[in-house]
Amino acid sequence: MPKLINHKLNYAPIEWDDNGAPRSTQFDDPYFCAENGMLESQYVFCGGNELKRRWQGLSESQAGTFTIGETGFGSGLNFLCTWLLWQEWAPKSWTLQYVSIDQFPLNKEDLDKILRLWPELNKYADLLVGQYSKLINQNEHISFDQGKIKLSLITKHVVLALDDMRKENYGVDAWYLDGFAPAKNPEMWSDDVFAKMAPLSKAGTTVSTYTSTGFVRRGLIKNRFETVRAPGFGRKRHMLKGKYCL
Ligand SMILES: C[S@@+](CC[C@H](N)C(=O)[O-])C[C@H]1O[C@@H](n2cnc3c(N)ncnc32)[C@H](O)[C@@H]1O
C-alpha cells in the first residue's frame, strides 16, 4: 500500500520569461539555461557523470540496479533525458532507479507546459505527466517500461530528504546537483547537504553540477568528493564534476 505523505505540498510559483521559459518567482532564477535546457541537461548531468560510457560497460548477463540521486526535480527534464539515454545504452537486464528531491514541486499543468518545450520528449513527457499526481502525492516510486525505470520524488527540504534516503538504504551511483543558483538558493548547496550525500555514496560514485561556485567545490571536496572544474555549457565557463573516494 502506498504510504501517504503527511505534509502539505508547497507548489512552486513560476512565471514565463519572454522566450517562453519558466522562472521561479520564489528564487528569482530560471529552471534551466536560456540557450537550450535539454542540451544543457544532457551535457552537464548525463555527460558530467559519464553515463553512456558507464552503462555501455554494464554486463548484459547479470541483472543490477543503477541509482541516480538528484537534488532539484523541477520539471523532470533531467529525468527524461536520463531515461532516453538509458534506453539507448543500458543493458535490458538492468534497472534504473532515479531518486529525486524537491520541496516545491511544480503543479501538473506547469510541468506539462514546460516539458512541451521539447517535442522530441513528448512520448516520455506523456508517461510522466500521466503518473505525476501519484508521484507527488504518495511517498512511493512510480515505474515505467515494465518496472525497468523507477522514479521516486521526496517532497521535503533537501536535508530531510537525504535523511529519508539514508533510512531507505539507497546507494547512489551518480549525483545530479541541480538547485537554483547557489547565491539564490544556498540551502541546496550547504555543507550539511554534501555531508549527507557522502554516506549514500560508494567508491566511484560520481557527481556533477552546472555551477563551479567556490563554496560548492570546497564543500564537495571536504566530504570526499574529488572534484574538478570542467568546461561549462553555453555561457557558463566552468561546471563541476567529481568522484567519491573512500
Ligand atoms: C533549478 S530547479 C531544478 C530543475 C530541474 N532539475 C529540471 O530538470 O527542471 C531547482 C529545484 O530545487 C528545488 N528546491 C529549492 N530549494 C529546495 C530545498 N531547500 N529543498 C528541496 N528542494 C528545493 C526547487 O523547488 C526547484 O524545483
The ligand as a Tripos MOL2 file, in Angstrom:
@<TRIPOS>MOLECULE
LIG
   27    29     1     0     0
SMALL
NO_CHARGES

@<TRIPOS>ATOM
      1 C1         16.9050   24.5710  -10.9870 C.3       1 LIG1
      2 S1         15.4510   23.8160  -10.3770 S.3       1 LIG1
      3 C2         15.6210   22.1380  -10.8760 C.3       1 LIG1
      4 C3         15.4800   21.9310  -12.3710 C.3       1 LIG1
      5 C4         15.2070   20.5090  -12.7190 C.3       1 LIG1
      6 N1         16.2790   19.6000  -12.4720 N.3       1 LIG1
      7 C5         14.6060   20.3230  -14.0910 C.2       1 LIG1
      8 O1         15.0200   19.3560  -14.7960 O.co2     1 LIG1
      9 O2         13.6890   21.0690  -14.4440 O.co2     1 LIG1
     10 C6         15.7910   23.6920   -8.6300 C.3       1 LIG1
     11 C7         14.7490   22.9440   -7.8300 C.3       1 LIG1
     12 O3         15.1760   22.8900   -6.4650 O.3       1 LIG1
     13 C8         14.0300   22.9420   -5.6260 C.3       1 LIG1
     14 N2         14.4370   23.4100   -4.2730 N.ar      1 LIG1
     15 C9         14.8360   24.6650   -3.9460 C.ar      1 LIG1
     16 N3         15.1520   24.7300   -2.6280 N.ar      1 LIG1
     17 C10        14.9570   23.4880   -2.1130 C.ar      1 LIG1
     18 C11        15.1570   22.9120   -0.8180 C.ar      1 LIG1
     19 N4         15.6020   23.6390    0.2130 N.pl3     1 LIG1
     20 N5         14.8970   21.6000   -0.6550 N.ar      1 LIG1
     21 C12        14.4540   20.8390   -1.7110 C.ar      1 LIG1
     22 N6         14.2370   21.3400   -2.9610 N.ar      1 LIG1
     23 C13        14.4920   22.6420   -3.1620 C.ar      1 LIG1
     24 C14        13.1140   23.9010   -6.3440 C.3       1 LIG1
     25 O4         11.7660   23.6970   -5.9860 O.3       1 LIG1
     26 C15        13.3860   23.5970   -7.8290 C.3       1 LIG1
     27 O5         12.4380   22.7350   -8.3950 O.3       1 LIG1
@<TRIPOS>BOND
     1     1     2 1
     2     2     3 1
     3     2    10 1
     4     3     4 1
     5     4     5 1
     6     5     6 1
     7     5     7 1
     8     7     8 2
     9     7     9 1
    10    10    11 1
    11    11    12 1
    12    11    26 1
    13    12    13 1
    14    13    14 1
    15    13    24 1
    16    14    15 ar
    17    14    23 ar
    18    15    16 ar
    19    16    17 ar
    20    17    18 ar
    21    17    23 ar
    22    18    19 1
    23    18    20 ar
    24    20    21 ar
    25    21    22 ar
    26    22    23 ar
    27    24    25 1
    28    24    26 1
    29    26    27 1
@<TRIPOS>SUBSTRUCTURE
     1 LIG1         1 GROUP 0 **** ****
